[in-house]
């Protein structure tokens, strides 16, 4: 073996040993739905988690927070709650406002937070203090975003997510009309 081959082999071995494994890539996307009286769906916001974990496991999930049953009781105070997941055809018809990469730790914390909201005892959904906006806002905070809840936006998910995008200019998110 020539010196040149030896050096090339050594460099190849060094590069192989020092190559880091592919980084995990899980993102959280923030969606709003405008609502449709005809479709029977109220304005709503939810998140979509996509990507691959460090162990190679694929992630494709979405979570929203809502009242278990839609009735006039929602207007009077806390009612029973539910964590919802949406069908892909519904997700495709919503407004994707922005997407944020997550660390493995943030991903785990988000799943734990979803479980806390899902498993909260009693009547946990309140239109003014714990609705889908508050749920998505909490997940946005875990993802490292600045969040606020202006009173005039608490029932207007698209307007609220545009507001969150403006609070976090590093996202580079365009305002959705």
Secondary structure, 3 states (H helix, E strand, C coil): CCHHHHHHHHHHHHHHHHCCCCCCEEEEEEEEECCECCCCECCEEEEEEEEECCCCCEEEEEEEEEECCCCHHHHCCCECEEEECCCHHHHHCCEEEEEEEECHHHHHHHHHHHHHHHHCCCCCEECCCECHHHHHHHHHHHCCCCCCCCHHHCCCHHHHHHHHHHHCHHHCCCCCC
